């Protein structure tokens, strides 16, 4: 019986054609027609004035924080239930991530927990649209404005999601995305920064491109970084964007089939969805209540692995990881929702190559596992 991977890229459109076109043109580095084409198309998708391609999503976060002038000794509020890149990027700037619990109704940063963590050193907030669900950006933005803080929107997992009808990437001063191989849109590695402010765009482009003055060749007014995205990657992304409606439709159909097959299974909980949210169908996420299901999350994952079904546990809470736990302990952070989700959450195979028969096989294996 063939194995079922948790994620797989869909490169069945014009990806090969566009990459070959880029190769034959000899534009394989960070200049070439696909770069501008992608940036224009992605900005239009996000409803922003500009999008800036970068080499990966982690660098997109770092570039965003540099653009906002985050400095050593500053603090940034971040959820603990996220991929480590969110907190790492804060540390790259010499600043300190301060962890905030998540809301059980969204699995995203809980706005009601923010103000208690704000200090005189706090400069900004990074809400994460976890597993494709938008954070409550109006509530977060209101608190940020009240305290004079900026907001950088981490939409790495939330391509095409919407918050109250507005697309992710347009909900804060800067948005960031990842195009890693398991994402809804992929170029293998890659990322983007989205924004409206022309001054911030100029600063971000300057920082991204080694700090070179766009009007004076080999003149560098600042220390910059080489965070550019290649024409080859942008060729892939242009092809992916062309098929975005089809990719999303298939992923949404997968979500619906999982929900129908697993509805009512004792101990299996689904990702919540707020009334104002339109999810990005990235990974179908469930929780496993060991008392009701009869097995723990890890026991279920091990059983599925025996059957050739790959799964992925939720991110380990960052405040529990070695790079951050001492500072978190010193601050007295208690994050019960994050801890619970981190211990019980499981992502099931979700990609457009997945067949209905494979979805049914995964669901049947879960149902069988509790007997």
N, C-alpha and C positions, 0 to 999 in steps of 0.2 A: 504494500500500500504506500502510495507516495506521501511525502511529508507536506505539511501545510505551513508555510512561513508566516510570521506575524505581519510582514510588510514586504512589498516588492514594487519596483518602479514600473510604470506603464509607459513604454517608449514606442508605441505602435502607430504614431502619427507621422509628422514630418521631421521628427528628431534626427534620424539618420541623414535625410536629405539636406537639412540645414547645416548639420555638422560638416558634412562633406563639402558643402558650398563654402563654409568658413575655411576649411582646410585648403581647398583649391585656390581660394583668394589669397592665401598666406597670412591672413589676419587671424592669428591664433592667440595673441596676448590680450592686453586690456584695452586695445583700441580696435575698431572695426564696426561695420554697420549694425550688427546684431546688438551691440551694447546699447546704443541710443534707441534702437527699436524696442528692446525689452524695457528699458527704463520708462519710455513714454507709455507703453501699453500697461505696465504695472501701475504706474501713477494713475492712469485713467481708471483701472480696476479698483484702486483704493480710494479714489475720489480726492487725491492730493495733487498739489501743483507739481511735485517732483518725486521721483524715486531714484535712489542711488544704489547701484549694484556693488556688492562687496563679496569677499572671498568665502565667507561663511556667516552663519547666524551669530556666533559668539563675537566675531569681529564687528558685526552690525551693532550689537549691544555696546561694545567698547567704544566704537566710533560715536554712537549717540551720546554716551556719557562724557566723552571728551568734548563733543560739540556743546554740551550743556555746562562745560567748564567745571566738572566734578574734580575735587582736589583732595590731597592727603589730609586726613583728619575729619573729613565730612562723613555724614551718615546718609544712607538711602534705605527706605522701607521697601522690603521685598517679601513675597510669600515664601514660606519654607517648603511648601509643596510645589516644587518646580525643578526643572533640570538645573544642574549645578552651574551652567554657564551664566545664568542670571546673576548669581552672587559672585562668581569669579570675575565678571566684568567690572563689578564695583571694586573688588580688591585690586584689579589691574591699575586702577586710578589712585591707589593708596587710600581709598575710602573704606568704610565698614558697612556691610549689609546688616540691617536690623530686621529680624524676622517677625512676621505678622501671621496670625492664624487665618484659615480660610473659612468661608461661609458654607455650611452644609447644603444650602440651597443652590449653590453654583459651583462649588469646589474651587472658587477663585478667592482672591484676597477679600477679607471681610471688612467693609468700610467702617463698621462699628468698632473695630479693634485698632484703627489707625491712630487716632489722636493720643491714646495712652502711650504710644511708642515715639511720639515726636519730641525731640529735644532741641536745644539751641544749635546743635551740630547738624540737624537734619536739613538736607538740601533738596531732596526729591523723593519720588515714589515710582516704583516699577511694578505696576499690576501685570500679571501674566494671564493670558486667556488659556487656561489650562485645558488640555485635551479638546481644544476647539471651541470651548464655551467662553463667550466674552465676559470679562469682569464688569462690575457695575460702575462704569466709567463716569457717569454723572455724579454719583455720590462721592467717588474718589476725587474727581476734579473739584468738587465743591470744597472738600476738606483741604486739598492742596492750595486752592486759591485763598482760602481763609488764613492759611499759615504761610503764604508766600513761597510755596514749593512748586517745582516743576514736575511734570509727569512724562515718563517715557513708557510707551505702550509695548509690551513684549507680546507680539503676535506670531511668534515663531511656529506655533502649532495651530494657527487659526486663519489660514488663508480662506478668504471668501466668507468668513463668518460676519454676522451683522449684529449691531447693538442698536435697538430701537430704530431699525431701518438703515442705520449708517454703517458703512463697511469698516472692518478692522483696518488699522493702519492710518486712519484719519481721525482717531478719537483722542489724540493727545498732541503735544507739540512735536513729538517725534514718535514714529512707529518703527518696529524692527521685525524682520522676517528671516526664517531659515529655509533653505531649499535643499536640505540634506536628503539622502537617498530614500528615506522612508516617508517624506512629507507629501502632502497632496500635490504640490508642484515641486519638481526636483530638477536639479542639474548635477546631482551627485554630491557636490559641495557647492555652497553659494548662500548668499543672503542679500538683504536689501534694507535700506533706511528710507522711510517715507516721511515727507514733511511739506509744509506750506510756506514757511517763513523764508524769504529770499536770503536774508542775512545768515540764517542758520544753514541754509543749503550751501552758500559760499564757503562757510567755515568747514562744514562736513566734507565738501569736495576737496578743499585744501588739505585737510588732515588725511583724507583717504589716499591722496596722490603724492606722498612723500613731502608735502608742504610746498610744492613748486608753485610759483606764481603763474597763473594761466596766461598772463600777458608778457612775461619775461622769461625766456627759456633759461633753464638752469639757475634761476634765482629762487632762493628758498627763504621766505620771510619768517617761517616757523619750523620747528621740528615736527615732521609729519610721519606718516606710516604708509607702507605699501599694502593697502587693503583692497586692491582693485579686483574686480570680477572679469574673467576672460571672455573674449568674443565667442569661444567655443561653448562655454557654459551658457551664455546668453542665447546662443542658437538653440540649445536644448529648451531653454525657458520660453522662448518665442513659440516653439512648437507646442509646448505644454499649454500655454495660455490659449492657443487656438482651440484646444479641445477641452477647455475648462468646464463648459456646461455638461459635456458627456461624462467627464471624469467625476464630477460632483453627483450627477444623476445616478451613476452606478454605485458610488459609495453610499448615497442615501438609501438606495434600494437594499444594500447589504445591511445597513442599520435596521431597516424595517423588518427584514427577514430574521435577524437575530432577536429583535424584540418580540416578534410573534412566536418564535420557537422557544424562547426562554421565559416568557411571561408566566408568572405563577410558580416558577420553580422555587421551592422554599430555600431561603438563604442567599439567593442571587438578587442583588440590587442593581438598578440601572443608573447611569449618569443622569442627574437632574437637569432640567432645562427650564430656565426662567421664561416667563411669558413674553418678555421683551427681547429674547435672544434667538438668533438663528445660528445653529451650530455649524462649525466646519467639521465635516465627517472624516476626521483623521484616523483615530483608533477607537473601535467600539469598546467602551470601558464599563466594567461591572465591579461590584463589591461582593465579597464572599463572607457571609456571617457563619463562622464555624459551628456555632451552637445549633443553628437552624439547618445548615447544609449537611453537616455531618463530617466535613473535612475542612481544614484551614485553607486559606488562599494558596499557600505554598504546597500543600498536599495535593490540591486540585491541579496546580500547574505541573507538578511532577507526574501525576497520572496522565495528563494530556500529552506531556513530552514522551511518555512511554508509547503513546499511540501515534506519534509523529506529528503532533500539533504544537507548534511553537506559540508561546504566550509571552507577555512581558509584565512584570509587576509594576505597580506605580513607582514613581520616583521615591527614593529614600528621603525623608525629611532632612533638609539641609542643616537644621539646627542640631541634628544628631550625628553629623559627619565630622571627622577629625579636624578639617580645616576651620570649622566654625563653632564646635561645641563649647569650647572654653569661654569664648566671648558671649555666646548665648546663655550659658550657665551663669556667668557673672551678671548679666542683665536680668536674670530671673525669668526668662521666657518660658511660658507654659502654653502649649499649642495642642490642645486635646483633639480637635477635629483633624488637624494635619496628621497627628500620630495615628489616629484611627484609620484614616484613608490610606496612609502609607503602609499600614499593616494588612489591609484587606482588599486593596484595589488590584485589579487584573485587567490587562488589555488583551483582547482577542484578535486573531488574524483579521486584518482589514486592508484590502487593496483591490484594485479594479480587476486584477487577473483571477480573483477568487470566484469560483463557480457556486451556483446555488447548491449543488450537491455537496460541496466542501463546507459551506455554511451549515447545512443540515448535519453533516458529519461532526462538526465542532459542537453544535448544540446537543446532539444526541450523546456525545461523549461526556458532556457536562452533566446531563440528566442521569446517565448511567453511573457516573462517578459517585453519586450520593446514595446509591443502593447498598 
